Amino acid sequence: MRIRIAALSAVAALALSAAACTEAEQDETQADANEAGASLQEEAAQVGSAIEAGAKEVAQEIDEGTDRLAEEADEQEAETKADARGN
């Protein structure tokens, strides 16, 4: 969403400046807007990669946690059966 807002802001700035600038200034403004757009796109990709890596790490931790809980449940079940046989 932020990328859209930034892109729309850049386009709006470009449109406003186009009305009051020379062609050379318009070209420079367009180049600046293109550069800003490319920069935002790169940053968004980096943020997406960071989120993906974090999500994978959390998923792995959850998987390991559920495995430990399953092992503990199996151990508890075995202890309960052993206690029941002993009584």
PyRosetta script that sets phi, psi and omega in degrees:
from pyrosetta import init, pose_from_sequence

init()
pose = pose_from_sequence("MRIRIAALSAVAALALSAAACTEAEQDETQADANEAGASLQEEAAQVGSAIEAGAKEVAQEIDEGTDRLAEEADEQEAETKADARGN")
pose.set_psi(1, -41.6)
pose.set_omega(1, 179.9)
pose.set_phi(2, -63.1)
pose.set_psi(2, -34.5)
pose.set_omega(2, -179.3)
pose.set_phi(3, -65.6)
pose.set_psi(3, -41.3)
pose.set_omega(3, 178.6)
pose.set_phi(4, -61.9)
pose.set_psi(4, -44.0)
pose.set_omega(4, -179.4)
pose.set_phi(5, -62.5)
pose.set_psi(5, -44.8)
pose.set_omega(5, 180.0)
pose.set_phi(6, -64.0)
pose.set_psi(6, -41.1)
pose.set_omega(6, -179.8)
pose.set_phi(7, -65.8)
pose.set_psi(7, -42.9)
pose.set_omega(7, 178.3)
pose.set_phi(8, -64.7)
pose.set_psi(8, -37.7)
pose.set_omega(8, 177.0)
pose.set_phi(9, -62.8)
pose.set_psi(9, -42.4)
pose.set_omega(9, 179.4)
pose.set_phi(10, -63.7)
pose.set_psi(10, -41.7)
pose.set_omega(10, 179.5)
pose.set_phi(11, -65.9)
pose.set_psi(11, -42.0)
pose.set_omega(11, 179.3)
pose.set_phi(12, -63.4)
pose.set_psi(12, -43.6)
pose.set_omega(12, 178.5)
pose.set_phi(13, -62.1)
pose.set_psi(13, -40.6)
pose.set_omega(13, 179.0)
pose.set_phi(14, -63.8)
pose.set_psi(14, -43.3)
pose.set_omega(14, -179.2)
pose.set_phi(15, -64.7)
pose.set_psi(15, -42.6)
pose.set_omega(15, 179.2)
pose.set_phi(16, -66.8)
pose.set_psi(16, -40.1)
pose.set_omega(16, -178.6)
pose.set_phi(17, -73.0)
pose.set_psi(17, -27.4)
pose.set_omega(17, -179.4)
pose.set_phi(18, -64.4)
pose.set_psi(18, -31.6)
pose.set_omega(18, -178.1)
pose.set_phi(19, -71.6)
pose.set_psi(19, -26.1)
pose.set_omega(19, -173.8)
pose.set_phi(20, -116.9)
pose.set_psi(20, 8.2)
pose.set_omega(20, -173.7)
pose.set_phi(21, -118.0)
pose.set_psi(21, 162.4)
pose.set_omega(21, 174.1)
pose.set_phi(22, -75.6)
pose.set_psi(22, 169.9)
pose.set_omega(22, -179.6)
pose.set_phi(23, -62.8)
pose.set_psi(23, -38.3)
pose.set_omega(23, 178.6)
pose.set_phi(24, -64.0)
pose.set_psi(24, -41.2)
pose.set_omega(24, 178.5)
pose.set_phi(25, -67.9)
pose.set_psi(25, -36.3)
pose.set_omega(25, 177.3)
pose.set_phi(26, -64.3)
pose.set_psi(26, -42.5)
pose.set_omega(26, 178.7)
pose.set_phi(27, -62.5)
pose.set_psi(27, -41.2)
pose.set_omega(27, 179.1)
pose.set_phi(28, -65.4)
pose.set_psi(28, -41.5)
pose.set_omega(28, 178.6)
pose.set_phi(29, -64.5)
pose.set_psi(29, -40.8)
pose.set_omega(29, 177.9)
pose.set_phi(30, -62.9)
pose.set_psi(30, -42.9)
pose.set_omega(30, 178.6)
pose.set_phi(31, -62.5)
pose.set_psi(31, -41.5)
pose.set_omega(31, 177.7)
pose.set_phi(32, -63.0)
pose.set_psi(32, -42.9)
pose.set_omega(32, 179.9)
pose.set_phi(33, -64.8)
pose.set_psi(33, -40.7)
pose.set_omega(33, 178.3)
pose.set_phi(34, -63.3)
pose.set_psi(34, -42.3)
pose.set_omega(34, 179.3)
pose.set_phi(35, -64.2)
pose.set_psi(35, -42.2)
pose.set_omega(35, 178.8)
pose.set_phi(36, -64.2)
pose.set_psi(36, -41.4)
pose.set_omega(36, 178.3)
pose.set_phi(37, -63.0)
pose.set_psi(37, -42.5)
pose.set_omega(37, 178.6)
pose.set_phi(38, -65.2)
pose.set_psi(38, -40.0)
pose.set_omega(38, 178.8)
pose.set_phi(39, -63.7)
pose.set_psi(39, -44.3)
pose.set_omega(39, 178.5)
pose.set_phi(40, -62.8)
pose.set_psi(40, -39.4)
pose.set_omega(40, 179.8)
pose.set_phi(41, -64.3)
pose.set_psi(41, -42.1)
pose.set_omega(41, 179.0)
pose.set_phi(42, -64.2)
pose.set_psi(42, -44.2)
pose.set_omega(42, 179.4)
pose.set_phi(43, -64.2)
pose.set_psi(43, -39.4)
pose.set_omega(43, 178.5)
pose.set_phi(44, -63.2)
pose.set_psi(44, -39.0)
pose.set_omega(44, 178.0)
pose.set_phi(45, -64.9)
pose.set_psi(45, -39.9)
pose.set_omega(45, 178.4)
pose.set_phi(46, -65.5)
pose.set_psi(46, -41.9)
pose.set_omega(46, 177.9)
pose.set_phi(47, -63.7)
pose.set_psi(47, -42.9)
pose.set_omega(47, 178.2)
pose.set_phi(48, -60.4)
pose.set_psi(48, -41.0)
pose.set_omega(48, 178.4)
pose.set_phi(49, -65.4)
pose.set_psi(49, -40.0)
pose.set_omega(49, 178.8)
pose.set_phi(50, -65.1)
pose.set_psi(50, -41.5)
pose.set_omega(50, 178.6)
pose.set_phi(51, -64.9)
pose.set_psi(51, -42.6)
pose.set_omega(51, 179.5)
pose.set_phi(52, -61.7)
pose.set_psi(52, -45.1)
pose.set_omega(52, 179.5)
pose.set_phi(53, -62.9)
pose.set_psi(53, -42.2)
pose.set_omega(53, 178.4)
pose.set_phi(54, -63.4)
pose.set_psi(54, -42.0)
pose.set_omega(54, 180.0)
pose.set_phi(55, -64.3)
pose.set_psi(55, -40.1)
pose.set_omega(55, 178.2)
pose.set_phi(56, -64.4)
pose.set_psi(56, -40.1)
pose.set_omega(56, 179.2)
pose.set_phi(57, -64.4)
pose.set_psi(57, -44.2)
pose.set_omega(57, 178.8)
pose.set_phi(58, -63.2)
pose.set_psi(58, -43.0)
pose.set_omega(58, 179.3)
pose.set_phi(59, -60.6)
pose.set_psi(59, -40.6)
pose.set_omega(59, 179.1)
pose.set_phi(60, -65.9)
pose.set_psi(60, -42.4)
pose.set_omega(60, 178.7)
pose.set_phi(61, -63.7)
pose.set_psi(61, -40.0)
pose.set_omega(61, 177.4)
pose.set_phi(62, -63.9)
pose.set_psi(62, -43.3)
pose.set_omega(62, 179.2)
pose.set_phi(63, -60.6)
pose.set_psi(63, -45.3)
pose.set_omega(63, 178.9)
pose.set_phi(64, -64.8)
pose.set_psi(64, -39.2)
pose.set_omega(64, 179.1)
pose.set_phi(65, -64.2)
pose.set_psi(65, -42.6)
pose.set_omega(65, 179.3)
pose.set_phi(66, -68.4)
pose.set_psi(66, -34.3)
pose.set_omega(66, 175.7)
pose.set_phi(67, -63.0)
pose.set_psi(67, -44.4)
pose.set_omega(67, 178.6)
pose.set_phi(68, -62.0)
pose.set_psi(68, -43.6)
pose.set_omega(68, 179.1)
pose.set_phi(69, -63.2)
pose.set_psi(69, -38.8)
pose.set_omega(69, 178.3)
pose.set_phi(70, -64.7)
pose.set_psi(70, -41.5)
pose.set_omega(70, 178.1)
pose.set_phi(71, -63.6)
pose.set_psi(71, -43.2)
pose.set_omega(71, 179.0)
pose.set_phi(72, -64.0)
pose.set_psi(72, -38.8)
pose.set_omega(72, 178.1)
pose.set_phi(73, -64.9)
pose.set_psi(73, -40.2)
pose.set_omega(73, 177.8)
pose.set_phi(74, -64.0)
pose.set_psi(74, -42.2)
pose.set_omega(74, 178.6)
pose.set_phi(75, -63.5)
pose.set_psi(75, -43.4)
pose.set_omega(75, 179.1)
pose.set_phi(76, -63.0)
pose.set_psi(76, -40.9)
pose.set_omega(76, 178.4)
pose.set_phi(77, -63.4)
pose.set_psi(77, -41.6)
pose.set_omega(77, 178.7)
pose.set_phi(78, -64.5)
pose.set_psi(78, -41.9)
pose.set_omega(78, 178.8)
pose.set_phi(79, -63.7)
pose.set_psi(79, -41.3)
pose.set_omega(79, 179.8)
pose.set_phi(80, -63.8)
pose.set_psi(80, -42.1)
pose.set_omega(80, 177.9)
pose.set_phi(81, -64.9)
pose.set_psi(81, -40.5)
pose.set_omega(81, 179.4)
pose.set_phi(82, -64.9)
pose.set_psi(82, -41.9)
pose.set_omega(82, 178.0)
pose.set_phi(83, -63.9)
pose.set_psi(83, -39.8)
pose.set_omega(83, -179.1)
pose.set_phi(84, -66.0)
pose.set_psi(84, -36.5)
pose.set_omega(84, 178.0)
pose.set_phi(85, -71.1)
pose.set_psi(85, -32.7)
pose.set_omega(85, -178.1)
pose.set_phi(86, -75.8)
pose.set_psi(86, -22.7)
pose.set_omega(86, -177.8)
pose.set_phi(87, -87.9)
pose.dump_pdb("model.pdb")
